[in-house]
Amino acid sequence: MSIKQFFEGMINRQWTLKEVVLILVYTTVISMIVTPFIGIPVGISIFYYFNISEEEKQAMRHRSRY
């Protein structure tokens, strides 16, 4: 999956309140440990790794091809 596909999938995603809170928590905690320059992308990556299922990842890949 390219970076462009990743961002398109995240933009087109239907976000729940729980997911928004989790991504903010992950980003804040990682940014306190390292600089925000590194913490923001790492926090988003951690959210993506732990909270997005394989089916959703496949759907994002499939949707961005067309």
PDB file of N, CA, C and O in Angstrom:
ATOM      1  N   MET A   1       0.852  -1.167   0.000  1.00  0.00           N
ATOM      2  CA  MET A   1       0.000   0.000   0.000  1.00  0.00           C
ATOM      3  C   MET A   1       0.898   1.229   0.000  1.00  0.00           C
ATOM      4  O   MET A   1       1.813   1.341   0.816  1.00  0.00           O
ATOM      5  N   SER A   2       0.634   2.136  -0.906  1.00  0.00           N
ATOM      6  CA  SER A   2       1.429   3.355  -0.977  1.00  0.00           C
ATOM      7  C   SER A   2       0.921   4.366   0.054  1.00  0.00           C
ATOM      8  O   SER A   2      -0.145   4.194   0.645  1.00  0.00           O
ATOM      9  N   ILE A   3       1.695   5.399   0.249  1.00  0.00           N
ATOM     10  CA  ILE A   3       1.306   6.449   1.200  1.00  0.00           C
ATOM     11  C   ILE A   3       0.040   7.143   0.712  1.00  0.00           C
ATOM     12  O   ILE A   3      -0.830   7.491   1.511  1.00  0.00           O
ATOM     13  N   LYS A   4      -0.062   7.342  -0.596  1.00  0.00           N
ATOM     14  CA  LYS A   4      -1.254   7.978  -1.156  1.00  0.00           C
ATOM     15  C   LYS A   4      -2.498   7.137  -0.875  1.00  0.00           C
ATOM     16  O   LYS A   4      -3.534   7.678  -0.489  1.00  0.00           O
ATOM     17  N   GLN A   5      -2.406   5.828  -1.062  1.00  0.00           N
ATOM     18  CA  GLN A   5      -3.531   4.935  -0.783  1.00  0.00           C
ATOM     19  C   GLN A   5      -3.892   4.968   0.698  1.00  0.00           C
ATOM     20  O   GLN A   5      -5.069   4.965   1.058  1.00  0.00           O
ATOM     21  N   PHE A   6      -2.870   4.999   1.553  1.00  0.00           N
ATOM     22  CA  PHE A   6      -3.099   5.051   2.993  1.00  0.00           C
ATOM     23  C   PHE A   6      -3.897   6.298   3.361  1.00  0.00           C
ATOM     24  O   PHE A   6      -4.895   6.206   4.076  1.00  0.00           O
ATOM     25  N   PHE A   7      -3.463   7.471   2.874  1.00  0.00           N
ATOM     26  CA  PHE A   7      -4.148   8.708   3.218  1.00  0.00           C
ATOM     27  C   PHE A   7      -5.550   8.776   2.620  1.00  0.00           C
ATOM     28  O   PHE A   7      -6.468   9.282   3.264  1.00  0.00           O
ATOM     29  N   GLU A   8      -5.728   8.278   1.408  1.00  0.00           N
ATOM     30  CA  GLU A   8      -7.067   8.252   0.822  1.00  0.00           C
ATOM     31  C   GLU A   8      -7.997   7.352   1.629  1.00  0.00           C
ATOM     32  O   GLU A   8      -9.165   7.682   1.836  1.00  0.00           O
ATOM     33  N   GLY A   9      -7.477   6.219   2.082  1.00  0.00           N
ATOM     34  CA  GLY A   9      -8.277   5.320   2.902  1.00  0.00           C
ATOM     35  C   GLY A   9      -8.654   5.935   4.232  1.00  0.00           C
ATOM     36  O   GLY A   9      -9.777   5.760   4.706  1.00  0.00           O
ATOM     37  N   MET A  10      -7.722   6.655   4.840  1.00  0.00           N
ATOM     38  CA  MET A  10      -8.015   7.302   6.123  1.00  0.00           C
ATOM     39  C   MET A  10      -8.995   8.464   5.960  1.00  0.00           C
ATOM     40  O   MET A  10      -9.848   8.683   6.820  1.00  0.00           O
ATOM     41  N   ILE A  11      -8.877   9.198   4.870  1.00  0.00           N
ATOM     42  CA  ILE A  11      -9.789  10.318   4.634  1.00  0.00           C
ATOM     43  C   ILE A  11     -11.204   9.813   4.359  1.00  0.00           C
ATOM     44  O   ILE A  11     -12.172  10.408   4.830  1.00  0.00           O
ATOM     45  N   ASN A  12     -11.333   8.735   3.610  1.00  0.00           N
ATOM     46  CA  ASN A  12     -12.650   8.204   3.245  1.00  0.00           C
ATOM     47  C   ASN A  12     -13.276   7.331   4.326  1.00  0.00           C
ATOM     48  O   ASN A  12     -14.411   6.882   4.170  1.00  0.00           O
ATOM     49  N   ARG A  13     -12.573   7.088   5.394  1.00  0.00           N
ATOM     50  CA  ARG A  13     -13.036   6.220   6.472  1.00  0.00           C
ATOM     51  C   ARG A  13     -14.151   6.886   7.272  1.00  0.00           C
ATOM     52  O   ARG A  13     -14.145   8.102   7.467  1.00  0.00           O
ATOM     53  N   GLN A  14     -15.103   6.087   7.731  1.00  0.00           N
ATOM     54  CA  GLN A  14     -16.149   6.573   8.627  1.00  0.00           C
ATOM     55  C   GLN A  14     -15.629   6.449  10.058  1.00  0.00           C
ATOM     56  O   GLN A  14     -15.520   5.339  10.579  1.00  0.00           O
ATOM     57  N   TRP A  15     -15.312   7.560  10.689  1.00  0.00           N
ATOM     58  CA  TRP A  15     -14.682   7.568  12.007  1.00  0.00           C
ATOM     59  C   TRP A  15     -15.725   7.541  13.109  1.00  0.00           C
ATOM     60  O   TRP A  15     -16.739   8.234  13.033  1.00  0.00           O
ATOM     61  N   THR A  16     -15.470   6.731  14.141  1.00  0.00           N
ATOM     62  CA  THR A  16     -16.301   6.742  15.342  1.00  0.00           C
ATOM     63  C   THR A  16     -15.591   7.583  16.397  1.00  0.00           C
ATOM     64  O   THR A  16     -14.403   7.880  16.270  1.00  0.00           O
ATOM     65  N   LEU A  17     -16.318   7.959  17.427  1.00  0.00           N
ATOM     66  CA  LEU A  17     -15.730   8.759  18.492  1.00  0.00           C
ATOM     67  C   LEU A  17     -14.603   7.998  19.182  1.00  0.00           C
ATOM     68  O   LEU A  17     -13.575   8.584  19.522  1.00  0.00           O
ATOM     69  N   LYS A  18     -14.789   6.708  19.390  1.00  0.00           N
ATOM     70  CA  LYS A  18     -13.759   5.885  20.034  1.00  0.00           C
ATOM     71  C   LYS A  18     -12.462   5.901  19.226  1.00  0.00           C
ATOM     72  O   LYS A  18     -11.377   6.011  19.797  1.00  0.00           O
ATOM     73  N   GLU A  19     -12.566   5.791  17.910  1.00  0.00           N
ATOM     74  CA  GLU A  19     -11.372   5.792  17.067  1.00  0.00           C
ATOM     75  C   GLU A  19     -10.656   7.134  17.106  1.00  0.00           C
ATOM     76  O   GLU A  19      -9.426   7.182  17.134  1.00  0.00           O
ATOM     77  N   VAL A  20     -11.413   8.214  17.107  1.00  0.00           N
ATOM     78  CA  VAL A  20     -10.807   9.544  17.173  1.00  0.00           C
ATOM     79  C   VAL A  20     -10.076   9.724  18.496  1.00  0.00           C
ATOM     80  O   VAL A  20      -8.961  10.245  18.524  1.00  0.00           O
ATOM     81  N   VAL A  21     -10.694   9.296  19.588  1.00  0.00           N
ATOM     82  CA  VAL A  21     -10.053   9.404  20.900  1.00  0.00           C
ATOM     83  C   VAL A  21      -8.791   8.550  20.950  1.00  0.00           C
ATOM     84  O   VAL A  21      -7.763   8.999  21.457  1.00  0.00           O
ATOM     85  N   LEU A  22      -8.854   7.328  20.432  1.00  0.00           N
ATOM     86  CA  LEU A  22      -7.676   6.457  20.431  1.00  0.00           C
ATOM     87  C   LEU A  22      -6.527   7.043  19.628  1.00  0.00           C
ATOM     88  O   LEU A  22      -5.379   6.995  20.069  1.00  0.00           O
ATOM     89  N   ILE A  23      -6.814   7.590  18.469  1.00  0.00           N
ATOM     90  CA  ILE A  23      -5.737   8.146  17.657  1.00  0.00           C
ATOM     91  C   ILE A  23      -5.128   9.369  18.338  1.00  0.00           C
ATOM     92  O   ILE A  23      -3.922   9.591  18.240  1.00  0.00           O
ATOM     93  N   LEU A  24      -5.948  10.162  19.026  1.00  0.00           N
ATOM     94  CA  LEU A  24      -5.411  11.302  19.775  1.00  0.00           C
ATOM     95  C   LEU A  24      -4.554  10.846  20.950  1.00  0.00           C
ATOM     96  O   LEU A  24      -3.508  11.436  21.221  1.00  0.00           O
ATOM     97  N   VAL A  25      -4.987   9.805  21.645  1.00  0.00           N
ATOM     98  CA  VAL A  25      -4.212   9.284  22.779  1.00  0.00           C
ATOM     99  C   VAL A  25      -2.885   8.715  22.300  1.00  0.00           C
ATOM    100  O   VAL A  25      -1.836   9.030  22.864  1.00  0.00           O
ATOM    101  N   TYR A  26      -2.919   7.879  21.264  1.00  0.00           N
ATOM    102  CA  TYR A  26      -1.676   7.301  20.737  1.00  0.00           C
ATOM    103  C   TYR A  26      -0.704   8.401  20.318  1.00  0.00           C
ATOM    104  O   TYR A  26       0.480   8.350  20.651  1.00  0.00           O
ATOM    105  N   THR A  27      -1.202   9.387  19.592  1.00  0.00           N
ATOM    106  CA  THR A  27      -0.344  10.461  19.103  1.00  0.00           C
ATOM    107  C   THR A  27       0.214  11.289  20.251  1.00  0.00           C
ATOM    108  O   THR A  27       1.390  11.652  20.231  1.00  0.00           O
ATOM    109  N   THR A  28      -0.604  11.593  21.247  1.00  0.00           N
ATOM    110  CA  THR A  28      -0.149  12.392  22.379  1.00  0.00           C
ATOM    111  C   THR A  28       0.907  11.660  23.192  1.00  0.00           C
ATOM    112  O   THR A  28       1.925  12.249  23.555  1.00  0.00           O
ATOM    113  N   VAL A  29       0.681  10.394  23.479  1.00  0.00           N
ATOM    114  CA  VAL A  29       1.641   9.622  24.278  1.00  0.00           C
ATOM    115  C   VAL A  29       2.975   9.495  23.552  1.00  0.00           C
ATOM    116  O   VAL A  29       4.029   9.719  24.148  1.00  0.00           O
ATOM    117  N   ILE A  30       2.938   9.141  22.283  1.00  0.00           N
ATOM    118  CA  ILE A  30       4.183   9.000  21.529  1.00  0.00           C
ATOM    119  C   ILE A  30       4.881  10.354  21.398  1.00  0.00           C
ATOM    120  O   ILE A  30       6.109  10.412  21.443  1.00  0.00           O
ATOM    121  N   SER A  31       4.126  11.440  21.236  1.00  0.00           N
ATOM    122  CA  SER A  31       4.729  12.769  21.121  1.00  0.00           C
ATOM    123  C   SER A  31       5.376  13.216  22.425  1.00  0.00           C
ATOM    124  O   SER A  31       6.328  13.995  22.401  1.00  0.00           O
ATOM    125  N   MET A  32       4.878  12.738  23.562  1.00  0.00           N
ATOM    126  CA  MET A  32       5.520  13.068  24.840  1.00  0.00           C
ATOM    127  C   MET A  32       6.826  12.311  25.000  1.00  0.00           C
ATOM    128  O   MET A  32       7.751  12.799  25.650  1.00  0.00           O
ATOM    129  N   ILE A  33       6.912  11.128  24.417  1.00  0.00           N
ATOM    130  CA  ILE A  33       8.132  10.325  24.522  1.00  0.00           C
ATOM    131  C   ILE A  33       9.195  10.831  23.553  1.00  0.00           C
ATOM    132  O   ILE A  33      10.358  10.979  23.929  1.00  0.00           O
ATOM    133  N   VAL A  34       8.807  11.091  22.328  1.00  0.00           N
ATOM    134  CA  VAL A  34       9.724  11.625  21.315  1.00  0.00           C
ATOM    135  C   VAL A  34       9.166  12.962  20.841  1.00  0.00           C
ATOM    136  O   VAL A  34       8.142  13.419  21.349  1.00  0.00           O
ATOM    137  N   THR A  35       9.813  13.580  19.895  1.00  0.00           N
ATOM    138  CA  THR A  35       9.341  14.876  19.409  1.00  0.00           C
ATOM    139  C   THR A  35       8.027  14.714  18.647  1.00  0.00           C
ATOM    140  O   THR A  35       7.757  13.644  18.103  1.00  0.00           O
ATOM    141  N   PRO A  36       7.208  15.769  18.602  1.00  0.00           N
ATOM    142  CA  PRO A  36       5.956  15.691  17.837  1.00  0.00           C
ATOM    143  C   PRO A  36       6.185  15.420  16.350  1.00  0.00           C
ATOM    144  O   PRO A  36       5.330  14.840  15.681  1.00  0.00           O
ATOM    145  N   PHE A  37       7.332  15.838  15.842  1.00  0.00           N
ATOM    146  CA  PHE A  37       7.642  15.594  14.428  1.00  0.00           C
ATOM    147  C   PHE A  37       7.640  14.103  14.122  1.00  0.00           C
ATOM    148  O   PHE A  37       7.220  13.688  13.041  1.00  0.00           O
ATOM    149  N   ILE A  38       8.103  13.304  15.062  1.00  0.00           N
ATOM    150  CA  ILE A  38       8.115  11.849  14.907  1.00  0.00           C
ATOM    151  C   ILE A  38       6.858  11.239  15.521  1.00  0.00           C
ATOM    152  O   ILE A  38       6.350  10.240  15.012  1.00  0.00           O
ATOM    153  N   GLY A  39       6.354  11.815  16.595  1.00  0.00           N
ATOM    154  CA  GLY A  39       5.240  11.236  17.340  1.00  0.00           C
ATOM    155  C   GLY A  39       3.930  11.187  16.592  1.00  0.00           C
ATOM    156  O   GLY A  39       3.162  10.240  16.759  1.00  0.00           O
ATOM    157  N   ILE A  40       3.655  12.183  15.770  1.00  0.00           N
ATOM    158  CA  ILE A  40       2.379  12.206  15.053  1.00  0.00           C
ATOM    159  C   ILE A  40       2.291  11.069  14.033  1.00  0.00           C
ATOM    160  O   ILE A  40       1.317  10.317  14.057  1.00  0.00           O
ATOM    161  N   PRO A  41       3.277  10.918  13.136  1.00  0.00           N
ATOM    162  CA  PRO A  41       3.166   9.782  12.201  1.00  0.00           C
ATOM    163  C   PRO A  41       3.232   8.422  12.888  1.00  0.00           C
ATOM    164  O   PRO A  41       2.556   7.482  12.468  1.00  0.00           O
ATOM    165  N   VAL A  42       4.037   8.311  13.934  1.00  0.00           N
ATOM    166  CA  VAL A  42       4.137   7.035  14.645  1.00  0.00           C
ATOM    167  C   VAL A  42       2.821   6.723  15.355  1.00  0.00           C
ATOM    168  O   VAL A  42       2.383   5.573  15.353  1.00  0.00           O
ATOM    169  N   GLY A  43       2.186   7.719  15.960  1.00  0.00           N
ATOM    170  CA  GLY A  43       0.897   7.517  16.619  1.00  0.00           C
ATOM    171  C   GLY A  43      -0.177   7.064  15.648  1.00  0.00           C
ATOM    172  O   GLY A  43      -0.973   6.180  15.965  1.00  0.00           O
ATOM    173  N   ILE A  44      -0.205   7.666  14.465  1.00  0.00           N
ATOM    174  CA  ILE A  44      -1.167   7.261  13.442  1.00  0.00           C
ATOM    175  C   ILE A  44      -0.872   5.848  12.964  1.00  0.00           C
ATOM    176  O   ILE A  44      -1.789   5.059  12.736  1.00  0.00           O
ATOM    177  N   SER A  45       0.402   5.532  12.815  1.00  0.00           N
ATOM    178  CA  SER A  45       0.788   4.179  12.381  1.00  0.00           C
ATOM    179  C   SER A  45       0.393   3.127  13.413  1.00  0.00           C
ATOM    180  O   SER A  45      -0.079   2.050  13.049  1.00  0.00           O
ATOM    181  N   ILE A  46       0.582   3.430  14.692  1.00  0.00           N
ATOM    182  CA  ILE A  46       0.201   2.493  15.751  1.00  0.00           C
ATOM    183  C   ILE A  46      -1.311   2.275  15.742  1.00  0.00           C
ATOM    184  O   ILE A  46      -1.776   1.143  15.877  1.00  0.00           O
ATOM    185  N   PHE A  47      -2.074   3.349  15.583  1.00  0.00           N
ATOM    186  CA  PHE A  47      -3.528   3.215  15.493  1.00  0.00           C
ATOM    187  C   PHE A  47      -3.900   2.319  14.321  1.00  0.00           C
ATOM    188  O   PHE A  47      -4.724   1.416  14.460  1.00  0.00           O
ATOM    189  N   TYR A  48      -3.296   2.569  13.174  1.00  0.00           N
ATOM    190  CA  TYR A  48      -3.589   1.786  11.967  1.00  0.00           C
ATOM    191  C   TYR A  48      -3.262   0.319  12.186  1.00  0.00           C
ATOM    192  O   TYR A  48      -4.039  -0.553  11.796  1.00  0.00           O
ATOM    193  N   TYR A  49      -2.140   0.039  12.794  1.00  0.00           N
ATOM    194  CA  TYR A  49      -1.702  -1.341  12.999  1.00  0.00           C
ATOM    195  C   TYR A  49      -2.629  -2.103  13.946  1.00  0.00           C
ATOM    196  O   TYR A  49      -2.978  -3.253  13.680  1.00  0.00           O
ATOM    197  N   PHE A  50      -3.029  -1.465  15.053  1.00  0.00           N
ATOM    198  CA  PHE A  50      -3.806  -2.164  16.074  1.00  0.00           C
ATOM    199  C   PHE A  50      -5.320  -2.105  15.876  1.00  0.00           C
ATOM    200  O   PHE A  50      -6.026  -2.994  16.353  1.00  0.00           O
ATOM    201  N   ASN A  51      -5.835  -1.095  15.194  1.00  0.00           N
ATOM    202  CA  ASN A  51      -7.283  -0.892  15.193  1.00  0.00           C
ATOM    203  C   ASN A  51      -7.975  -1.066  13.854  1.00  0.00           C
ATOM    204  O   ASN A  51      -9.204  -1.018  13.806  1.00  0.00           O
ATOM    205  N   ILE A  52      -7.260  -1.263  12.788  1.00  0.00           N
ATOM    206  CA  ILE A  52      -7.909  -1.442  11.498  1.00  0.00           C
ATOM    207  C   ILE A  52      -7.745  -2.894  11.075  1.00  0.00           C
ATOM    208  O   ILE A  52      -6.630  -3.410  11.003  1.00  0.00           O
ATOM    209  N   SER A  53      -8.857  -3.541  10.798  1.00  0.00           N
ATOM    210  CA  SER A  53      -8.837  -4.969  10.466  1.00  0.00           C
ATOM    211  C   SER A  53      -8.289  -5.199   9.059  1.00  0.00           C
ATOM    212  O   SER A  53      -8.200  -4.274   8.251  1.00  0.00           O
ATOM    213  N   GLU A  54      -7.931  -6.430   8.791  1.00  0.00           N
ATOM    214  CA  GLU A  54      -7.407  -6.791   7.471  1.00  0.00           C
ATOM    215  C   GLU A  54      -8.452  -6.571   6.378  1.00  0.00           C
ATOM    216  O   GLU A  54      -8.107  -6.189   5.260  1.00  0.00           O
ATOM    217  N   GLU A  55      -9.725  -6.809   6.693  1.00  0.00           N
ATOM    218  CA  GLU A  55     -10.774  -6.605   5.701  1.00  0.00           C
ATOM    219  C   GLU A  55     -10.855  -5.139   5.297  1.00  0.00           C
ATOM    220  O   GLU A  55     -11.014  -4.823   4.118  1.00  0.00           O
ATOM    221  N   GLU A  56     -10.747  -4.240   6.281  1.00  0.00           N
ATOM    222  CA  GLU A  56     -10.787  -2.820   5.970  1.00  0.00           C
ATOM    223  C   GLU A  56      -9.559  -2.395   5.173  1.00  0.00           C
ATOM    224  O   GLU A  56      -9.661  -1.568   4.268  1.00  0.00           O
ATOM    225  N   LYS A  57      -8.396  -2.960   5.507  1.00  0.00           N
ATOM    226  CA  LYS A  57      -7.183  -2.645   4.761  1.00  0.00           C
ATOM    227  C   LYS A  57      -7.319  -3.085   3.311  1.00  0.00           C
ATOM    228  O   LYS A  57      -6.943  -2.348   2.399  1.00  0.00           O
ATOM    229  N   GLN A  58      -7.858  -4.286   3.093  1.00  0.00           N
ATOM    230  CA  GLN A  58      -8.060  -4.781   1.734  1.00  0.00           C
ATOM    231  C   GLN A  58      -9.061  -3.899   0.982  1.00  0.00           C
ATOM    232  O   GLN A  58      -8.877  -3.621  -0.203  1.00  0.00           O
ATOM    233  N   ALA A  59     -10.107  -3.466   1.664  1.00  0.00           N
ATOM    234  CA  ALA A  59     -11.103  -2.607   1.024  1.00  0.00           C
ATOM    235  C   ALA A  59     -10.491  -1.271   0.625  1.00  0.00           C
ATOM    236  O   ALA A  59     -10.795  -0.746  -0.446  1.00  0.00           O
ATOM    237  N   MET A  60      -9.622  -0.710   1.484  1.00  0.00           N
ATOM    238  CA  MET A  60      -8.958   0.546   1.143  1.00  0.00           C
ATOM    239  C   MET A  60      -8.060   0.368  -0.073  1.00  0.00           C
ATOM    240  O   MET A  60      -8.022   1.234  -0.947  1.00  0.00           O
ATOM    241  N   ARG A  61      -7.342  -0.741  -0.135  1.00  0.00           N
ATOM    242  CA  ARG A  61      -6.472  -1.010  -1.285  1.00  0.00           C
ATOM    243  C   ARG A  61      -7.300  -1.150  -2.562  1.00  0.00           C
ATOM    244  O   ARG A  61      -6.954  -0.593  -3.604  1.00  0.00           O
ATOM    245  N   HIS A  62      -8.391  -1.898  -2.465  1.00  0.00           N
ATOM    246  CA  HIS A  62      -9.241  -2.136  -3.628  1.00  0.00           C
ATOM    247  C   HIS A  62      -9.907  -0.842  -4.100  1.00  0.00           C
ATOM    248  O   HIS A  62      -9.964  -0.577  -5.301  1.00  0.00           O
ATOM    249  N   ARG A  63     -10.405  -0.045  -3.170  1.00  0.00           N
ATOM    250  CA  ARG A  63     -11.109   1.187  -3.500  1.00  0.00           C
ATOM    251  C   ARG A  63     -10.178   2.194  -4.157  1.00  0.00           C
ATOM    252  O   ARG A  63     -10.597   2.908  -5.069  1.00  0.00           O
ATOM    253  N   SER A  64      -8.930   2.272  -3.721  1.00  0.00           N
ATOM    254  CA  SER A  64      -8.024   3.286  -4.252  1.00  0.00           C
ATOM    255  C   SER A  64      -7.465   2.912  -5.624  1.00  0.00           C
ATOM    256  O   SER A  64      -6.852   3.753  -6.282  1.00  0.00           O
ATOM    257  N   ARG A  65      -7.660   1.680  -6.068  1.00  0.00           N
ATOM    258  CA  ARG A  65      -7.198   1.286  -7.403  1.00  0.00           C
ATOM    259  C   ARG A  65      -8.091   1.845  -8.500  1.00  0.00           C
ATOM    260  O   ARG A  65      -7.650   2.011  -9.637  1.00  0.00           O
ATOM    261  N   TYR A  66      -9.334   2.134  -8.168  1.00  0.00           N
ATOM    262  CA  TYR A  66     -10.284   2.561  -9.192  1.00  0.00           C
ATOM    263  C   TYR A  66     -10.589   4.017  -9.117  1.00  0.00           C
ATOM    264  O   TYR A  66     -11.375   4.525  -9.916  1.00  0.00           O
TER     265      TYR A  66
END
